[in-house]
Amino acid sequence: MNIAAMTSLTRLRSASGASAPAASILSRMLRWHFMQLCEIFLGLGQSSFRTLLRSISIGKLKTYQLFDRIKTRLHAGKLNSENLRKAEERWWARLNERDEDFATDLSQAILVSHLDMIKALLDDLGVPNQDGFFAKDIDGSKYLTEGWQQKVYDKFKSVYPEPVLLFYINHLAWEVAKAETVFQPAAA
């Protein structure tokens, strides 16, 4: 979820007077007809999930002031690379339980750790962005032309780790194009 979308959801929660659980239910109801974020993690598999966890940058979480929030939301007493690895099985189970709030927080931690890749992909697609973040009023779907996922994958697969690249391609499709299935690249 980009920063503008997170801000909008926060405003929606505040304006509606909805508590966090009620807002969470509202969020799930609104996305019912579309693929859920948990499905991206699960569709890419546990091996990719392991790589994604190991790619989280504690330094970037601190830089973007997400460290304490992520630590709390992920129920991690101490957030470091060793504890990220140890939590893999427990967090994989939470994804299998379709915990969308957890998936959202985890995806934020992963994505903020790879803003350089996100910026490169968005620039390649021609999507206006500021260092990897969308403008608030952008309609990004018009930049995602037929076959964009495979083209982006083919161009960047030798530059970035495959699990991270596939996660972002699927996240972008989920967030902007309201994708209904997890993208897997065509076999070479």
Rosetta constraint file for C-alpha pairs under 8 A:
AtomPair CA 1 CA 5 HARMONIC 6.07 0.50
AtomPair CA 1 CA 6 HARMONIC 6.36 0.50
AtomPair CA 1 CA 104 HARMONIC 7.26 0.50
AtomPair CA 1 CA 107 HARMONIC 7.96 0.50
AtomPair CA 1 CA 108 HARMONIC 7.06 0.50
AtomPair CA 1 CA 175 HARMONIC 6.57 0.50
AtomPair CA 2 CA 6 HARMONIC 6.24 0.50
AtomPair CA 2 CA 133 HARMONIC 6.32 0.50
AtomPair CA 2 CA 134 HARMONIC 6.70 0.50
AtomPair CA 3 CA 7 HARMONIC 6.07 0.50
AtomPair CA 3 CA 133 HARMONIC 6.83 0.50
AtomPair CA 3 CA 134 HARMONIC 7.67 0.50
AtomPair CA 4 CA 8 HARMONIC 6.11 0.50
AtomPair CA 4 CA 134 HARMONIC 7.18 0.50
AtomPair CA 4 CA 135 HARMONIC 7.07 0.50
AtomPair CA 4 CA 136 HARMONIC 5.05 0.50
AtomPair CA 5 CA 9 HARMONIC 6.14 0.50
AtomPair CA 5 CA 136 HARMONIC 7.56 0.50
AtomPair CA 6 CA 10 HARMONIC 6.15 0.50
AtomPair CA 7 CA 11 HARMONIC 6.15 0.50
AtomPair CA 8 CA 12 HARMONIC 6.08 0.50
AtomPair CA 9 CA 13 HARMONIC 6.13 0.50
AtomPair CA 10 CA 14 HARMONIC 6.15 0.50
AtomPair CA 11 CA 15 HARMONIC 5.81 0.50
AtomPair CA 12 CA 16 HARMONIC 5.90 0.50
AtomPair CA 13 CA 17 HARMONIC 6.05 0.50
AtomPair CA 13 CA 18 HARMONIC 5.21 0.50
AtomPair CA 13 CA 19 HARMONIC 7.02 0.50
AtomPair CA 13 CA 20 HARMONIC 7.29 0.50
AtomPair CA 13 CA 23 HARMONIC 5.74 0.50
AtomPair CA 14 CA 18 HARMONIC 6.56 0.50
AtomPair CA 18 CA 22 HARMONIC 5.56 0.50
AtomPair CA 18 CA 23 HARMONIC 5.51 0.50
AtomPair CA 19 CA 23 HARMONIC 5.98 0.50
AtomPair CA 20 CA 24 HARMONIC 5.99 0.50
AtomPair CA 21 CA 25 HARMONIC 6.28 0.50
AtomPair CA 22 CA 26 HARMONIC 6.20 0.50
AtomPair CA 23 CA 27 HARMONIC 6.04 0.50
AtomPair CA 24 CA 28 HARMONIC 6.25 0.50
AtomPair CA 24 CA 101 HARMONIC 7.17 0.50
AtomPair CA 25 CA 29 HARMONIC 6.08 0.50
AtomPair CA 26 CA 30 HARMONIC 6.19 0.50
AtomPair CA 27 CA 31 HARMONIC 6.50 0.50
AtomPair CA 28 CA 32 HARMONIC 6.00 0.50
AtomPair CA 28 CA 100 HARMONIC 7.69 0.50
AtomPair CA 31 CA 35 HARMONIC 7.49 0.50
AtomPair CA 31 CA 36 HARMONIC 7.11 0.50
AtomPair CA 32 CA 36 HARMONIC 7.72 0.50
AtomPair CA 34 CA 178 HARMONIC 6.27 0.50
AtomPair CA 34 CA 179 HARMONIC 6.69 0.50
AtomPair CA 34 CA 180 HARMONIC 5.33 0.50
AtomPair CA 35 CA 39 HARMONIC 6.60 0.50
AtomPair CA 35 CA 174 HARMONIC 6.97 0.50
AtomPair CA 35 CA 178 HARMONIC 7.43 0.50
AtomPair CA 35 CA 179 HARMONIC 6.34 0.50
AtomPair CA 35 CA 180 HARMONIC 4.65 0.50
AtomPair CA 35 CA 181 HARMONIC 6.31 0.50
AtomPair CA 36 CA 40 HARMONIC 7.24 0.50
AtomPair CA 36 CA 100 HARMONIC 7.30 0.50
AtomPair CA 36 CA 174 HARMONIC 7.89 0.50
AtomPair CA 37 CA 41 HARMONIC 7.06 0.50
AtomPair CA 37 CA 100 HARMONIC 6.46 0.50
AtomPair CA 37 CA 103 HARMONIC 6.21 0.50
AtomPair CA 37 CA 104 HARMONIC 7.02 0.50
AtomPair CA 37 CA 171 HARMONIC 7.54 0.50
AtomPair CA 37 CA 174 HARMONIC 7.46 0.50
AtomPair CA 38 CA 42 HARMONIC 6.18 0.50
AtomPair CA 38 CA 95 HARMONIC 5.56 0.50
AtomPair CA 38 CA 96 HARMONIC 7.46 0.50
AtomPair CA 38 CA 98 HARMONIC 5.79 0.50
AtomPair CA 38 CA 99 HARMONIC 7.11 0.50
AtomPair CA 38 CA 100 HARMONIC 6.13 0.50
AtomPair CA 38 CA 103 HARMONIC 5.72 0.50
AtomPair CA 39 CA 43 HARMONIC 5.57 0.50
AtomPair CA 39 CA 182 HARMONIC 7.33 0.50
AtomPair CA 40 CA 44 HARMONIC 6.17 0.50
AtomPair CA 40 CA 167 HARMONIC 7.08 0.50
AtomPair CA 40 CA 170 HARMONIC 6.63 0.50
AtomPair CA 40 CA 171 HARMONIC 7.39 0.50
AtomPair CA 40 CA 182 HARMONIC 5.86 0.50
AtomPair CA 41 CA 45 HARMONIC 6.49 0.50
AtomPair CA 41 CA 46 HARMONIC 7.84 0.50
AtomPair CA 41 CA 49 HARMONIC 6.49 0.50
AtomPair CA 41 CA 95 HARMONIC 7.46 0.50
AtomPair CA 41 CA 167 HARMONIC 7.51 0.50
AtomPair CA 42 CA 46 HARMONIC 7.01 0.50
AtomPair CA 42 CA 95 HARMONIC 7.21 0.50
AtomPair CA 42 CA 96 HARMONIC 7.25 0.50
AtomPair CA 43 CA 182 HARMONIC 6.13 0.50
AtomPair CA 44 CA 48 HARMONIC 5.99 0.50
AtomPair CA 44 CA 49 HARMONIC 7.30 0.50
AtomPair CA 44 CA 163 HARMONIC 7.56 0.50
AtomPair CA 44 CA 166 HARMONIC 7.88 0.50
AtomPair CA 44 CA 167 HARMONIC 7.61 0.50
AtomPair CA 44 CA 182 HARMONIC 7.73 0.50
AtomPair CA 44 CA 184 HARMONIC 7.99 0.50
AtomPair CA 45 CA 49 HARMONIC 6.28 0.50
AtomPair CA 46 CA 50 HARMONIC 6.13 0.50
AtomPair CA 46 CA 92 HARMONIC 7.33 0.50
AtomPair CA 47 CA 51 HARMONIC 6.56 0.50
AtomPair CA 48 CA 52 HARMONIC 6.12 0.50
AtomPair CA 48 CA 163 HARMONIC 5.12 0.50
AtomPair CA 48 CA 164 HARMONIC 7.98 0.50
AtomPair CA 49 CA 53 HARMONIC 6.20 0.50
AtomPair CA 49 CA 92 HARMONIC 7.88 0.50
AtomPair CA 49 CA 163 HARMONIC 7.66 0.50
AtomPair CA 50 CA 54 HARMONIC 6.33 0.50
AtomPair CA 50 CA 85 HARMONIC 7.51 0.50
AtomPair CA 50 CA 88 HARMONIC 6.71 0.50
AtomPair CA 51 CA 55 HARMONIC 6.21 0.50
AtomPair CA 51 CA 163 HARMONIC 6.68 0.50
AtomPair CA 51 CA 164 HARMONIC 7.75 0.50
AtomPair CA 52 CA 56 HARMONIC 6.81 0.50
AtomPair CA 52 CA 110 HARMONIC 6.66 0.50
AtomPair CA 52 CA 163 HARMONIC 6.60 0.50
AtomPair CA 52 CA 164 HARMONIC 6.12 0.50
AtomPair CA 53 CA 84 HARMONIC 6.37 0.50
AtomPair CA 53 CA 85 HARMONIC 7.00 0.50
AtomPair CA 53 CA 88 HARMONIC 7.59 0.50
AtomPair CA 53 CA 110 HARMONIC 7.28 0.50
AtomPair CA 54 CA 81 HARMONIC 6.91 0.50
AtomPair CA 54 CA 84 HARMONIC 7.11 0.50
AtomPair CA 54 CA 85 HARMONIC 6.90 0.50
AtomPair CA 55 CA 110 HARMONIC 6.95 0.50
AtomPair CA 55 CA 113 HARMONIC 7.19 0.50
AtomPair CA 55 CA 164 HARMONIC 7.98 0.50
AtomPair CA 56 CA 109 HARMONIC 6.29 0.50
AtomPair CA 56 CA 110 HARMONIC 5.28 0.50
AtomPair CA 56 CA 113 HARMONIC 5.55 0.50
AtomPair CA 57 CA 61 HARMONIC 6.39 0.50
AtomPair CA 57 CA 109 HARMONIC 7.88 0.50
AtomPair CA 57 CA 110 HARMONIC 7.84 0.50
AtomPair CA 57 CA 113 HARMONIC 5.21 0.50
AtomPair CA 58 CA 62 HARMONIC 6.33 0.50
AtomPair CA 58 CA 67 HARMONIC 7.10 0.50
AtomPair CA 58 CA 79 HARMONIC 7.85 0.50
AtomPair CA 58 CA 80 HARMONIC 6.81 0.50
AtomPair CA 58 CA 81 HARMONIC 7.70 0.50
AtomPair CA 59 CA 63 HARMONIC 6.12 0.50
AtomPair CA 60 CA 64 HARMONIC 6.11 0.50
AtomPair CA 60 CA 112 HARMONIC 6.66 0.50
AtomPair CA 60 CA 113 HARMONIC 5.70 0.50
AtomPair CA 61 CA 65 HARMONIC 5.99 0.50
AtomPair CA 61 CA 66 HARMONIC 4.86 0.50
AtomPair CA 61 CA 67 HARMONIC 4.71 0.50
AtomPair CA 61 CA 109 HARMONIC 6.68 0.50
AtomPair CA 61 CA 112 HARMONIC 7.06 0.50
AtomPair CA 61 CA 113 HARMONIC 7.24 0.50
AtomPair CA 62 CA 66 HARMONIC 5.93 0.50
AtomPair CA 62 CA 67 HARMONIC 4.99 0.50
AtomPair CA 64 CA 112 HARMONIC 7.80 0.50
AtomPair CA 66 CA 70 HARMONIC 5.85 0.50
AtomPair CA 66 CA 109 HARMONIC 7.68 0.50
AtomPair CA 67 CA 71 HARMONIC 5.99 0.50
AtomPair CA 68 CA 72 HARMONIC 6.11 0.50
AtomPair CA 69 CA 73 HARMONIC 6.05 0.50
AtomPair CA 70 CA 74 HARMONIC 5.79 0.50
AtomPair CA 70 CA 105 HARMONIC 6.52 0.50
AtomPair CA 70 CA 106 HARMONIC 7.52 0.50
AtomPair CA 70 CA 109 HARMONIC 7.11 0.50
AtomPair CA 71 CA 75 HARMONIC 6.16 0.50
AtomPair CA 71 CA 76 HARMONIC 5.17 0.50
AtomPair CA 71 CA 77 HARMONIC 7.09 0.50
AtomPair CA 71 CA 78 HARMONIC 7.15 0.50
AtomPair CA 71 CA 79 HARMONIC 5.84 0.50
AtomPair CA 72 CA 76 HARMONIC 6.33 0.50
AtomPair CA 72 CA 77 HARMONIC 7.75 0.50
AtomPair CA 73 CA 102 HARMONIC 7.11 0.50
AtomPair CA 73 CA 105 HARMONIC 7.03 0.50
AtomPair CA 74 CA 102 HARMONIC 6.84 0.50
AtomPair CA 74 CA 105 HARMONIC 7.57 0.50
AtomPair CA 74 CA 106 HARMONIC 7.50 0.50
AtomPair CA 76 CA 83 HARMONIC 7.69 0.50
AtomPair CA 78 CA 83 HARMONIC 7.01 0.50
AtomPair CA 79 CA 83 HARMONIC 6.14 0.50
AtomPair CA 79 CA 84 HARMONIC 6.89 0.50
AtomPair CA 80 CA 84 HARMONIC 6.20 0.50
AtomPair CA 81 CA 85 HARMONIC 6.41 0.50
AtomPair CA 82 CA 86 HARMONIC 6.33 0.50
AtomPair CA 83 CA 87 HARMONIC 6.01 0.50
AtomPair CA 84 CA 88 HARMONIC 6.60 0.50
AtomPair CA 87 CA 91 HARMONIC 5.94 0.50
AtomPair CA 88 CA 92 HARMONIC 5.93 0.50
AtomPair CA 89 CA 93 HARMONIC 6.25 0.50
AtomPair CA 90 CA 94 HARMONIC 6.51 0.50
AtomPair CA 91 CA 95 HARMONIC 6.37 0.50
AtomPair CA 92 CA 96 HARMONIC 6.30 0.50
AtomPair CA 93 CA 97 HARMONIC 6.28 0.50
AtomPair CA 94 CA 98 HARMONIC 6.57 0.50
AtomPair CA 94 CA 99 HARMONIC 5.82 0.50
AtomPair CA 94 CA 102 HARMONIC 7.55 0.50
AtomPair CA 95 CA 99 HARMONIC 5.62 0.50
AtomPair CA 95 CA 100 HARMONIC 7.62 0.50
AtomPair CA 95 CA 102 HARMONIC 7.59 0.50
AtomPair CA 95 CA 103 HARMONIC 6.68 0.50
AtomPair CA 99 CA 103 HARMONIC 6.31 0.50
AtomPair CA 100 CA 104 HARMONIC 6.06 0.50
AtomPair CA 101 CA 105 HARMONIC 6.36 0.50
AtomPair CA 102 CA 106 HARMONIC 6.08 0.50
AtomPair CA 103 CA 107 HARMONIC 5.95 0.50
AtomPair CA 104 CA 108 HARMONIC 6.28 0.50
AtomPair CA 105 CA 109 HARMONIC 6.49 0.50
AtomPair CA 106 CA 110 HARMONIC 6.36 0.50
AtomPair CA 107 CA 111 HARMONIC 5.92 0.50
AtomPair CA 108 CA 112 HARMONIC 5.95 0.50
AtomPair CA 109 CA 113 HARMONIC 6.39 0.50
AtomPair CA 110 CA 114 HARMONIC 6.82 0.50
AtomPair CA 111 CA 115 HARMONIC 6.42 0.50
AtomPair CA 111 CA 118 HARMONIC 7.78 0.50
AtomPair CA 111 CA 168 HARMONIC 7.39 0.50
AtomPair CA 114 CA 118 HARMONIC 6.38 0.50
AtomPair CA 115 CA 119 HARMONIC 5.97 0.50
AtomPair CA 115 CA 131 HARMONIC 7.11 0.50
AtomPair CA 115 CA 132 HARMONIC 5.67 0.50
AtomPair CA 116 CA 120 HARMONIC 6.28 0.50
AtomPair CA 116 CA 131 HARMONIC 7.64 0.50
AtomPair CA 116 CA 132 HARMONIC 7.24 0.50
AtomPair CA 117 CA 121 HARMONIC 6.19 0.50
AtomPair CA 117 CA 160 HARMONIC 7.33 0.50
AtomPair CA 117 CA 165 HARMONIC 7.93 0.50
AtomPair CA 118 CA 122 HARMONIC 6.07 0.50
AtomPair CA 118 CA 132 HARMONIC 5.35 0.50
AtomPair CA 118 CA 168 HARMONIC 7.40 0.50
AtomPair CA 119 CA 123 HARMONIC 5.92 0.50
AtomPair CA 119 CA 129 HARMONIC 7.34 0.50
AtomPair CA 119 CA 130 HARMONIC 7.92 0.50
AtomPair CA 119 CA 131 HARMONIC 5.66 0.50
AtomPair CA 119 CA 132 HARMONIC 4.14 0.50
AtomPair CA 119 CA 133 HARMONIC 7.81 0.50
AtomPair CA 120 CA 124 HARMONIC 6.09 0.50
AtomPair CA 120 CA 132 HARMONIC 7.92 0.50
AtomPair CA 121 CA 125 HARMONIC 6.20 0.50
AtomPair CA 121 CA 152 HARMONIC 7.07 0.50
AtomPair CA 122 CA 126 HARMONIC 6.05 0.50
AtomPair CA 122 CA 127 HARMONIC 5.07 0.50
AtomPair CA 122 CA 128 HARMONIC 7.26 0.50
AtomPair CA 122 CA 129 HARMONIC 7.09 0.50
AtomPair CA 122 CA 132 HARMONIC 7.00 0.50
AtomPair CA 123 CA 127 HARMONIC 5.93 0.50
AtomPair CA 123 CA 128 HARMONIC 7.17 0.50
AtomPair CA 123 CA 129 HARMONIC 7.61 0.50
AtomPair CA 124 CA 152 HARMONIC 7.99 0.50
AtomPair CA 125 CA 143 HARMONIC 6.33 0.50
AtomPair CA 125 CA 144 HARMONIC 7.14 0.50
AtomPair CA 125 CA 148 HARMONIC 7.96 0.50
AtomPair CA 126 CA 143 HARMONIC 6.52 0.50
AtomPair CA 127 CA 134 HARMONIC 7.97 0.50
AtomPair CA 127 CA 140 HARMONIC 6.33 0.50
AtomPair CA 127 CA 143 HARMONIC 6.07 0.50
AtomPair CA 128 CA 134 HARMONIC 6.62 0.50
AtomPair CA 128 CA 135 HARMONIC 7.19 0.50
AtomPair CA 128 CA 138 HARMONIC 7.78 0.50
AtomPair CA 129 CA 133 HARMONIC 5.20 0.50
AtomPair CA 129 CA 134 HARMONIC 4.62 0.50
AtomPair CA 129 CA 135 HARMONIC 6.14 0.50
AtomPair CA 130 CA 134 HARMONIC 6.48 0.50
AtomPair CA 130 CA 135 HARMONIC 7.33 0.50
AtomPair CA 134 CA 138 HARMONIC 6.75 0.50
AtomPair CA 139 CA 176 HARMONIC 7.78 0.50
AtomPair CA 140 CA 144 HARMONIC 7.09 0.50
AtomPair CA 140 CA 176 HARMONIC 5.94 0.50
AtomPair CA 140 CA 177 HARMONIC 7.85 0.50
AtomPair CA 141 CA 176 HARMONIC 5.51 0.50
AtomPair CA 141 CA 177 HARMONIC 5.35 0.50
AtomPair CA 144 CA 148 HARMONIC 5.84 0.50
AtomPair CA 144 CA 177 HARMONIC 7.55 0.50
AtomPair CA 147 CA 151 HARMONIC 6.40 0.50
AtomPair CA 148 CA 152 HARMONIC 6.01 0.50
AtomPair CA 149 CA 153 HARMONIC 6.06 0.50
AtomPair CA 149 CA 169 HARMONIC 6.37 0.50
AtomPair CA 149 CA 183 HARMONIC 7.46 0.50
AtomPair CA 150 CA 154 HARMONIC 6.00 0.50
AtomPair CA 150 CA 185 HARMONIC 6.09 0.50
AtomPair CA 150 CA 186 HARMONIC 7.40 0.50
AtomPair CA 151 CA 155 HARMONIC 6.20 0.50
AtomPair CA 152 CA 156 HARMONIC 6.11 0.50
AtomPair CA 152 CA 169 HARMONIC 7.93 0.50
AtomPair CA 153 CA 157 HARMONIC 5.46 0.50
AtomPair CA 153 CA 165 HARMONIC 7.17 0.50
AtomPair CA 153 CA 166 HARMONIC 7.35 0.50
AtomPair CA 153 CA 169 HARMONIC 7.77 0.50
AtomPair CA 153 CA 185 HARMONIC 7.19 0.50
AtomPair CA 156 CA 160 HARMONIC 6.25 0.50
AtomPair CA 156 CA 165 HARMONIC 7.60 0.50
AtomPair CA 157 CA 161 HARMONIC 6.98 0.50
AtomPair CA 157 CA 162 HARMONIC 5.96 0.50
AtomPair CA 157 CA 165 HARMONIC 7.11 0.50
AtomPair CA 160 CA 164 HARMONIC 7.12 0.50
AtomPair CA 160 CA 165 HARMONIC 6.24 0.50
AtomPair CA 161 CA 165 HARMONIC 6.17 0.50
AtomPair CA 162 CA 166 HARMONIC 5.96 0.50
AtomPair CA 163 CA 167 HARMONIC 5.96 0.50
AtomPair CA 164 CA 168 HARMONIC 6.27 0.50
AtomPair CA 165 CA 169 HARMONIC 6.17 0.50
AtomPair CA 166 CA 170 HARMONIC 6.07 0.50
AtomPair CA 166 CA 183 HARMONIC 7.61 0.50
AtomPair CA 166 CA 184 HARMONIC 7.61 0.50
AtomPair CA 167 CA 171 HARMONIC 5.95 0.50
AtomPair CA 168 CA 172 HARMONIC 5.90 0.50
AtomPair CA 169 CA 173 HARMONIC 6.22 0.50
AtomPair CA 169 CA 183 HARMONIC 7.76 0.50
AtomPair CA 170 CA 174 HARMONIC 5.99 0.50
AtomPair CA 170 CA 179 HARMONIC 7.95 0.50
AtomPair CA 170 CA 182 HARMONIC 6.23 0.50
AtomPair CA 170 CA 183 HARMONIC 6.09 0.50
AtomPair CA 171 CA 175 HARMONIC 5.96 0.50
AtomPair CA 172 CA 176 HARMONIC 5.71 0.50
AtomPair CA 172 CA 177 HARMONIC 7.32 0.50
AtomPair CA 173 CA 177 HARMONIC 4.83 0.50
AtomPair CA 173 CA 178 HARMONIC 6.09 0.50
AtomPair CA 173 CA 179 HARMONIC 5.31 0.50
AtomPair CA 174 CA 178 HARMONIC 4.62 0.50
AtomPair CA 174 CA 179 HARMONIC 4.75 0.50
AtomPair CA 174 CA 180 HARMONIC 7.48 0.50
AtomPair CA 175 CA 179 HARMONIC 7.82 0.50
